[in-house]
Amino acid sequence: GKDIMRFTRYDVIDDLEVSRALVDAVKEWAVSKNIYSLMGPIGFTDIDAQGLLIEGFEEMDLSITLYNYDYYPKHLEALGFVKDADWVEYQIAIPKDLDPRIGRISDLVQKRYGFRRIKVTRKELPDYAREAFKVINEAFAKLYGTVPLTETIIEGAIKEYIPLVALDFVIIIVDKEDKVVGFGLLVPSLAQAFKKSKGKLLPFGIFRMLKALKTYDILEMYFIAVKPEYQNMGVNAVIMAEAIKEGIRHNVKFAETGPELELNNAVQDQWKTFDAR
């Protein structure tokens, strides 16, 4: 509902005049639509990678996030852009044992409200994934820059993600009527495999990717979402407890979050009880 032109897929050599030419072209198009504000880099939806890396250039990024050189933000700032929002990412050490407090909260919530985790087959997963994406649409509706996911985008995401999914790390929480109330998706990290293959699937990239899906010690958190009306009922604790149990069982060392809004304290407070950076 705002008159802002979004731009995405910003890639450039280290030459400010090239960036200026790109931005000027976007400005020209925006003005032709009577729009006088630019925002970016930000994609069409929350499934697209968003923002620019401004710290941590020495870190391995996630396979779902963007990496860029340090001159990218310098170019945009020189052209008059200012910070609108920051995201942060966390690396969380998987403990050797489940924190008893988290376990107790999870057990209590399930007993009190009738929530439970269900495990699904790969054949069943698409139907539950459609329900999960509806939850994501509701849960993320008020977050920065969010655009509702259409049926076409959801179907495309299901086709893209299902081959990458390890079923043990699909955490689906349902209520007494078997309706999805919360959803967590963690995926074995493909970052190293993509790096070794320089982003190419052929000729050997596909084999590196398949190996990474079977032998891993780092997980990437793709989504955690809870229906708004259930967000103060401990569903997150159930998702966390189940994810930690699976991480311990699979000898995972770390879980890495996707970008979280800097001011989203409700999400970041979850990591305070963990060894996290």
FIKOLVEX-623972 format. One record per residue (C-alpha): residue number from 1; residue in three letters; x, y, z. Coordinates in pm, 1 decimal, always signed. Last residue first. Layout:
! FIKOLVEX-623972
NUM|ala|X|Y|Z;
...
END
This chain:
! FIKOLVEX-623972
277|arg|+2667.7|-1562.5|+1837.6;
276|ala|+2479.4|-1831.4|+2023.1;
275|asp|+2538.4|-2072.8|+2311.0;
274|phe|+2169.9|-2106.2|+2385.4;
273|thr|+1934.1|-1962.6|+2650.1;
272|lys|+1931.3|-1620.6|+2484.9;
271|trp|+1843.3|-1766.8|+2143.3;
270|gln|+1465.2|-1742.5|+2185.0;
269|asp|+1491.5|-1372.5|+2272.5;
268|gln|+1587.7|-1317.2|+1908.7;
267|val|+1241.8|-1407.0|+1779.8;
266|ala|+1038.4|-1188.8|+2016.1;
265|asn|+1300.4|-915.1|+1988.9;
264|asn|+1224.5|-850.8|+1622.8;
263|leu|+1399.8|-512.5|+1620.6;
262|glu|+1701.4|-630.3|+1419.7;
261|leu|+1478.0|-812.1|+1173.6;
260|glu|+1587.6|-1173.0|+1138.7;
259|pro|+1800.2|-1298.8|+848.3;
258|gly|+1814.8|-1678.6|+825.1;
257|thr|+1923.9|-1862.9|+1130.8;
256|glu|+2223.0|-2092.8|+1150.7;
255|ala|+2208.7|-2424.3|+1334.7;
254|phe|+2535.6|-2566.5|+1459.1;
253|lys|+2704.8|-2891.0|+1558.8;
252|val|+2459.5|-3152.7|+1427.3;
251|asn|+2509.3|-3504.0|+1563.2;
250|his|+2190.3|-3636.3|+1394.5;
249|arg|+2014.6|-3726.8|+1721.0;
248|ile|+2120.7|-3397.6|+1880.1;
247|gly|+1981.9|-3198.0|+1587.7;
246|glu|+1660.0|-3400.3|+1591.9;
245|lys|+1608.4|-3331.9|+1962.5;
244|ile|+1690.6|-2964.9|+1906.5;
243|ala|+1429.3|-2934.3|+1630.0;
242|glu|+1161.4|-3100.5|+1845.4;
241|ala|+1231.6|-2873.5|+2141.1;
240|met|+1236.0|-2562.1|+1923.3;
239|ile|+905.5|-2645.0|+1751.2;
238|val|+740.1|-2720.2|+2086.8;
237|ala|+878.2|-2399.7|+2238.1;
236|asn|+749.1|-2200.6|+1939.6;
235|val|+401.0|-2342.6|+2000.5;
234|gly|+409.9|-2194.6|+2352.4;
233|met|+63.4|-2037.8|+2360.6;
232|asn|+150.5|-1674.3|+2294.9;
231|gln|+184.4|-1715.8|+1918.0;
230|tyr|-132.1|-1923.5|+1879.0;
229|glu|-364.9|-1653.1|+1741.6;
228|pro|-87.5|-1531.3|+1510.9;
227|lys|-32.9|-1870.1|+1342.0;
226|val|+325.3|-1977.4|+1412.6;
225|ala|+619.9|-1954.2|+1173.4;
224|ile|+979.2|-2080.6|+1168.7;
223|phe|+1135.7|-2081.4|+826.0;
222|tyr|+1463.8|-2159.6|+650.3;
221|met|+1683.6|-2242.5|+946.9;
220|glu|+2011.3|-2369.1|+797.3;
219|leu|+2166.6|-2677.0|+953.8;
218|ile|+2536.4|-2748.2|+1002.2;
217|asp|+2689.9|-3090.9|+1072.8;
216|tyr|+2630.1|-3252.1|+735.1;
215|thr|+2657.8|-3578.3|+543.5;
214|lys|+2342.1|-3674.2|+352.3;
213|leu|+2223.7|-3344.9|+203.3;
212|ala|+2585.6|-3240.4|+147.9;
211|lys|+2640.9|-3553.9|-63.3;
210|leu|+2343.6|-3465.0|-283.3;
209|met|+2479.7|-3110.8|-328.9;
208|arg|+2829.1|-3232.5|-415.5;
207|phe|+2678.3|-3469.1|-671.7;
206|ile|+2466.3|-3191.7|-827.4;
205|gly|+2769.4|-2964.1|-849.7;
204|phe|+2975.0|-3210.6|-1053.1;
203|pro|+2890.1|-3130.0|-1419.0;
202|leu|+2680.6|-2931.4|-1370.7;
201|leu|+2495.4|-2773.3|-1077.0;
200|lys|+2694.6|-2450.1|-1095.0;
199|gly|+2722.1|-2206.3|-803.3;
198|lys|+3101.7|-2207.6|-799.3;
197|ser|+3090.3|-2586.1|-746.2;
196|lys|+3305.6|-2566.8|-434.3;
195|lys|+3098.8|-2270.9|-313.6;
194|phe|+2766.5|-2445.7|-375.6;
193|ala|+2881.5|-2750.5|-178.7;
192|gln|+3008.4|-2531.3|+104.8;
191|ala|+2676.7|-2343.1|+125.5;
190|leu|+2451.0|-2649.6|+105.7;
189|ser|+2365.5|-2649.5|+474.6;
188|pro|+2132.8|-2931.3|+578.4;
187|val|+1777.9|-2789.5|+588.4;
186|leu|+1561.5|-2665.8|+874.5;
185|leu|+1190.2|-2602.9|+835.3;
184|gly|+963.6|-2506.6|+1124.2;
183|phe|+586.0|-2489.6|+1121.0;
182|gly|+311.9|-2391.8|+1359.9;
181|val|-67.0|-2412.2|+1383.5;
180|val|-135.0|-2677.0|+1115.7;
179|lys|-487.8|-2813.6|+1159.4;
178|asp|-511.4|-3171.2|+1287.3;
177|glu|-836.0|-3093.7|+1476.2;
176|lys|-660.3|-3127.0|+1814.1;
175|asp|-390.7|-2883.9|+1699.2;
174|val|-100.3|-2942.6|+1461.0;
173|ile|+275.7|-2881.1|+1477.8;
172|ile|+490.8|-2955.1|+1172.1;
171|ile|+869.0|-2971.0|+1217.2;
170|val|+1039.0|-3068.7|+892.2;
169|phe|+1388.3|-3152.5|+1014.2;
168|asp|+1340.3|-3530.1|+1019.4;
167|leu|+1211.5|-3507.8|+660.9;
166|ala|+1546.0|-3390.8|+522.9;
165|val|+1433.8|-3137.2|+263.7;
164|leu|+1634.3|-3041.5|-42.7;
163|pro|+1405.2|-3213.0|-298.1;
162|ile|+1105.5|-3043.7|-129.5;
161|tyr|+1247.0|-2691.3|-159.8;
160|glu|+1212.7|-2599.6|-527.3;
159|lys|+884.5|-2776.9|-604.6;
158|ile|+728.4|-2638.1|-286.5;
157|ala|+860.3|-2289.8|-364.0;
156|gly|+702.7|-2294.1|-711.5;
155|glu|+369.0|-2404.6|-567.9;
154|ile|+383.5|-2125.1|-310.3;
153|ile|+472.8|-1866.0|-575.3;
152|thr|+177.0|-1969.5|-791.3;
151|glu|-62.2|-1971.8|-494.2;
150|thr|+45.5|-1616.6|-408.3;
149|leu|+276.4|-1530.1|-119.4;
148|pro|+167.3|-1214.5|+59.9;
147|val|+420.7|-928.0|+36.5;
146|thr|+632.2|-847.7|+341.6;
145|gly|+854.2|-540.0|+339.3;
144|tyr|+894.5|-527.1|+717.1;
143|leu|+685.5|-774.4|+914.2;
142|lys|+310.2|-735.2|+962.9;
141|ala|+199.2|-1027.5|+744.2;
140|phe|+477.9|-1263.6|+856.8;
139|ala|+261.7|-1493.6|+1070.6;
138|glu|-39.9|-1493.4|+837.4;
137|asn|+151.8|-1559.7|+514.5;
136|ile|+375.7|-1810.6|+696.9;
135|val|+68.3|-2000.0|+821.8;
134|lys|-61.6|-2017.7|+464.3;
133|phe|+283.4|-2146.1|+367.3;
132|ala|+246.4|-2424.7|+625.0;
131|glu|-90.4|-2533.7|+484.4;
130|arg|+64.1|-2564.8|+137.3;
129|ala|+358.6|-2749.0|+291.8;
128|tyr|+119.1|-2996.4|+453.1;
127|asp|-18.7|-3090.1|+110.6;
126|pro|+330.4|-3100.0|-43.8;
125|leu|+468.7|-3322.4|+238.1;
124|glu|+238.0|-3621.6|+200.5;
123|lys|+448.8|-3786.7|-72.1;
122|arg|+770.8|-3706.6|+115.5;
121|thr|+624.4|-3883.7|+417.3;
120|val|+501.4|-3689.9|+717.3;
119|lys|+587.7|-3662.8|+1083.5;
118|ile|+333.4|-3499.6|+1312.5;
117|arg|+411.6|-3286.5|+1615.0;
116|arg|+144.9|-3238.4|+1874.6;
115|phe|-74.1|-2967.0|+2019.5;
114|gly|-355.0|-3068.7|+2253.9;
113|tyr|-366.9|-2737.3|+2437.6;
112|arg|-265.8|-2832.0|+2792.0;
111|lys|-70.2|-3149.8|+2720.8;
110|gln|+122.2|-3007.6|+2426.6;
109|val|+198.2|-2686.3|+2614.2;
108|leu|+316.2|-2873.7|+2923.3;
107|asp|+544.2|-3107.2|+2725.8;
106|ser|+702.3|-2816.4|+2536.1;
105|ile|+747.3|-2611.1|+2852.9;
104|arg|+908.3|-2907.8|+3029.9;
103|gly|+1145.6|-2978.8|+2740.4;
102|ile|+1248.0|-2613.3|+2714.5;
101|arg|+1324.1|-2612.0|+3088.2;
100|pro|+1508.1|-2944.9|+3069.7;
99|asp|+1750.5|-2796.9|+2809.7;
98|leu|+1787.4|-3076.2|+2553.5;
97|asp|+2124.6|-3245.8|+2576.7;
96|lys|+2452.6|-3214.6|+2386.4;
95|pro|+2361.4|-2858.7|+2289.6;
94|ile|+2334.7|-2744.4|+1924.5;
93|ala|+2546.0|-2430.4|+1892.1;
92|ile|+2350.2|-2142.2|+1743.9;
91|gln|+2481.2|-1916.8|+1467.2;
90|tyr|+2266.1|-1606.0|+1450.1;
89|glu|+2171.4|-1370.7|+1167.2;
88|val|+2084.0|-1002.0|+1185.5;
87|trp|+1857.8|-787.1|+968.1;
86|asp|+1869.7|-411.8|+955.2;
85|ala|+1603.2|-170.0|+834.6;
84|asp|+1578.6|+160.0|+643.6;
83|lys|+1947.2|+246.0|+623.7;
82|val|+2022.6|+541.4|+397.2;
81|phe|+2055.2|+570.4|+18.8;
80|gly|+2203.2|+890.8|-123.0;
79|leu|+2420.6|+767.1|-410.4;
78|ala|+2730.0|+749.2|-188.8;
77|glu|+2529.0|+525.6|+46.8;
76|leu|+2449.1|+294.6|-245.0;
75|his|+2811.8|+264.2|-351.1;
74|lys|+2936.9|+207.7|+3.7;
73|pro|+2672.8|-64.8|+53.6;
72|tyr|+2815.0|-257.0|-245.1;
71|tyr|+3182.8|-182.8|-170.9;
70|asp|+3200.4|-445.9|+103.6;
69|tyr|+3162.4|-735.4|-139.6;
68|asn|+2835.7|-926.3|-165.7;
67|tyr|+2686.7|-1249.4|-37.3;
66|leu|+2313.7|-1304.3|-57.1;
65|thr|+2116.9|-1545.5|+158.2;
64|ile|+1951.2|-1882.4|+94.1;
63|ser|+2272.5|-2091.6|+73.3;
62|leu|+2378.6|-1937.8|+400.9;
61|asp|+2688.8|-1721.2|+416.3;
60|met|+3037.2|-1835.7|+509.3;
59|glu|+3183.1|-1554.3|+718.2;
58|glu|+3468.3|-1316.7|+624.0;
57|phe|+3225.5|-1049.9|+496.7;
56|gly|+3068.2|-1044.6|+842.5;
55|glu|+2921.4|-694.4|+829.9;
54|ile|+2723.2|-492.6|+570.4;
53|leu|+2570.7|-776.8|+364.3;
52|leu|+2298.9|-622.0|+152.1;
51|gly|+1924.0|-668.9|+172.2;
50|gln|+1691.5|-948.1|+68.7;
49|ala|+1709.6|-1301.2|-68.9;
48|asp|+1375.4|-1392.6|-225.7;
47|ile|+1134.5|-1611.8|-29.0;
46|asp|+1017.1|-1301.8|+159.8;
45|thr|+859.4|-1176.8|-163.0;
44|phe|+940.1|-972.2|-477.1;
43|gly|+1293.3|-908.1|-362.9;
42|ile|+1461.1|-633.1|-168.0;
41|pro|+1783.0|-450.9|-260.9;
40|gly|+1631.1|-216.7|-203.7;
39|met|+1394.2|+74.6|-161.9;
38|leu|+1336.4|+368.5|-396.6;
37|ser|+1102.2|+661.1|-336.0;
36|tyr|+953.1|+904.3|-589.8;
35|ile|+681.6|+705.5|-766.3;
34|asn|+478.9|+874.1|-1040.0;
33|lys|+506.4|+563.4|-1266.6;
32|ser|+744.1|+743.7|-1508.5;
31|val|+925.5|+861.6|-1194.5;
30|ala|+995.1|+498.7|-1100.9;
29|trp|+1131.8|+416.1|-1448.5;
28|glu|+1371.8|+709.8|-1440.0;
27|lys|+1478.0|+625.6|-1085.2;
26|val|+1551.1|+264.7|-1186.5;
25|ala|+1768.2|+382.5|-1475.7;
24|asp|+1941.8|+633.4|-1246.6;
23|val|+2013.5|+352.3|-999.9;
22|leu|+2183.4|+141.3|-1265.5;
21|ala|+2383.0|+433.8|-1406.5;
20|arg|+2493.0|+537.9|-1057.1;
19|ser|+2603.1|+183.4|-981.2;
18|val|+2815.9|+184.7|-1295.8;
17|glu|+2952.4|+527.8|-1200.8;
16|leu|+3049.8|+395.8|-857.4;
15|asp|+3281.5|+135.5|-1010.5;
14|asp|+3353.5|-175.8|-808.0;
13|ile|+3167.8|-416.1|-1039.8;
12|val|+2791.7|-453.0|-989.9;
11|asp|+2513.4|-685.5|-885.2;
10|tyr|+2173.0|-565.5|-761.6;
9|arg|+1923.7|-850.2|-807.6;
8|thr|+1643.3|-638.6|-654.4;
7|phe|+1476.8|-299.4|-678.4;
6|arg|+1160.6|-183.7|-503.3;
5|met|+976.8|+130.2|-613.1;
4|ile|+778.7|+280.7|-327.3;
3|asp|+423.1|+415.8|-335.8;
2|lys|+297.5|+234.4|-26.6;
1|gly|+0.0|+0.0|+0.0;
END
